[in-house]
C-alpha cells in the first residue's frame, strides 16, 4: 500500500453486542454503581473516576468472571471484517475504555488475536478487583480512562470505528470515522467526516472501496450522513 492505513476499533457496543462492563456491574456489583453512572452521564465526573468507583463495588470471583466472559457475544460479522483487513494488509487495533480481561477472553473465544489497548483489571484477592489505566492522559478532554487519540499512531490514514462517548476524543483526531449510536450523533453535531453503520456486514464493502482507493493513492470517496462526500486527502 502506498498510503498506510490503520484501523482502531472500539469494543463495547461496537465489537460486542452490548456494553460488557455495564452487564458485569448489573449482575455482580452493589446497585450503587448506577448512581455513579448517573454522575458520569451528567458530566460531573470523568470515566476514569467513574470506573474506579464502580469496580470497587464489584464482587465476583475469578471463576465466575471467566464464566461471564464465556457468555459475551460479538457482532457475527466482525471475524470476517478482521480477515478482510488482514487480506488488505490493514492492521487492526482494539481501543477500549473497558476491561482488558473481558476483551482478551472474548476475542480469544472467536480465534481473534489482535492488539488490544484497554484498562487493566487486576485481582485484589477473593472477589475484589482494581483498575489501572496504562493508556490514560492527564489532559484528556473527556477524562477517559483510555484516551484513545493518544493511542493513534502516525499513519497517514487513521480510521476509528466506534459507538459511544469514549470515542469522542478519538473521532476529533481520526482521518475518518465509521460511527453508530452516540458517536454518530456526536460526529453530526461537530460536522466531523464520518460514515454511519449498523454492523460490520454493512461496513465491510464500504471500507473495502475506501482502502482500494487509498492503495492507488486516489481520493477515497465516502458519503456521510447528509449526502456530502469526503475524501481521504
N, C-alpha and C positions, 0 to 999 in steps of 0.2 A: 504494500500500500504506500502510495506517495504521500498521503495525508494520514498520519496516525490518528486512530480513534480509540477511545476508552469508554466503556460503559460502566456507570456507577448506579447500582440498583438498590433501592430500599427493600427491607424485608417485611416488616409488619404491615399487613393490608395491601402489599404490593406483590411480593412473592407468596407470602402466606395468605390464606383466605380471610383471616381475621387478625386482630391485634393480639398477639400471643401473650404479651405482658399483662394486658388487661384481663385476659382469660385466666392467667395464673393467679392474679390478685383476687379475682372474683371467687375462685374456688378455694384458695388457701391463705388468704390474708384477713386480718381484722377488718370489719366493714368500714372502719375509719379511713381506709385508703381512698374512699370516694370523696371525702371532704378535702383531702389533699389534692385529688384530681380536679375538683371544682376550683380550687385556688389557682391551679395551673391554667385551667381553661379561662379564668378571668384575667390572666396575665399578672397575677400577684407574685408568682414565683416562677423560676425557670424550670426546665425539665430535669436539670441535674439535681436540684434540691428536691423536686417532686419525687423523683425515683429513689433517692437516698431514704427519704422518709417512708415511702411506700414499701420498699424492700425490707425495712426494719420491722414492718408489720407482718411479713411473710413467715408462715410456719409450715414447712414441708421438708421431709427428709430426702436424701439423695435418691433412694429407690423410687419414691413417689414422683420426684421431679423427672426422672428418666421415663416413667410411665406416662407422665403428662406430655413429654416431648414426642413420645411414640404416637400420640393422638393428633398432633398438629398436621393439618393438611395444607398443601400448597396449590397454586394455580396449576392445573394439569398440563398446561402448555409451556410452563417455564423450563422444564428439562429440554424440550425441543428448541426453545429460544437459545439456551446456553449452547446447544450443539450447533445452531446456526451461527452464533458468534464465533465459535471455535473454527467452523468451516471458513468463515470470512476473515479469520485472523484478528478478531477484535477481542481484547481482554475484558473480562467481567470481574468487577469487584463489588461485593455486597457492603453497603454502607448503612449502618443501622444505629438508631438511638435506643435499641432494645438490648437483649441479653445474649451474650456470646454463646452460652451453653445451649440455649434453646435453638439458636440459629445453626450452630455446628451440628448438633444432633439431628435436627430436622433434615438439613441438606444431605447429610451422610446417608440417611434412610433412602433417599432417592438417587444415590450414587453420584452426587454432585460434589466435586472438590474445587471450591472456589476460594479466592482471597476474601477474608471476612474482617471488617473493621467494625467493632461494636463495643459496648460497655461490658466490663468484665465482672461476671457474677462469681463470687468466691464463698465457699462454705466457712462458717464460723463454728461448725460443730453442731451435731444434733439437727434441729430443724431451723437453725438460724443462718442468715446469709448477709453478705455485704456487697456493695458495688464499688468498683473503681472505674476511673474514666481516662483511659490512656489516649483518647482522641479528643479531649476537651480543649478549649481555648478560653482564657480568662476574659478576652474581649469579644467573645461570641455575641452577636447581636440578639440571638434568641435564647441565650443562656442554656444551650443544649448540653447534654452530657457528651454527645458526639457532635462536634462542629464539622458538618460534612464538607463545607467548602475548603476546610483545612486539609481534607483527605484527597482532594483533587491533585492530580499530577500536573505536569507541564505539557501534556499532549496538545496538539493543535485543536482537536475537537473533543470536548468532554461532554458526554451525554448522561443526563440524570433521568432515571425512571423512578417515580415515586407517587405518593398519595397524600401526604399529610404535613402537619406543621413542622416536624423535624427536618423536612426537606426544603423549607423556605430559603434558608441562607444558601444552600447549595444551588437552588434554582436561580438565585441572583448572579451566581458566578458561572453557571454552565453555559456552554455554547448552544445547546438545545435541550429541551425538557419534554419528556413524554409523561403526561400528568393525568391523574384522575382524582376525584373527590375534592378534598380541601386544597390540595396542591393545584388542581386545575383552576379553582376559584381564585387562588392567590395569583397565579400567572395571569389570569384575565384582569384582575384588579391592577396589577403592576405593569400590564402590557408587555410581559416577557414572551419571547418566542417559544411556543410550545405546541405540542400536538396532543389532543385528548385521546385517551384509550380506555377500554374497559377491562381487557385481559390480554395475555401475551399472544394468544392466537390471532387477535385483531392487530396487535402491534407489529408482529414479525414481518409481514410483507412491506409495510411502510418503512420499517427500519432497513430492510434489505435494499430497497431502492435508494435510500439515502446513502448507505455505505457504498453501493456501486458507483454513485456519482462522486463520492469522495475519493475512491480508488483511481478514478480517471482525472482527478483534480478538477472536477467540474462543480459548479454550484449545485448543492444538494437541495432540491426544491421540496418544500414541505408546506402544506396548507394548514393554517392554525384554525382556532375556534371561530373566527369571524370571516373566514374565506381569504384572508391575506396570505400571501406567500412569503416564506422566509427562506434564507439561503445559508449554506454552510460558510460562505465567505462574506 
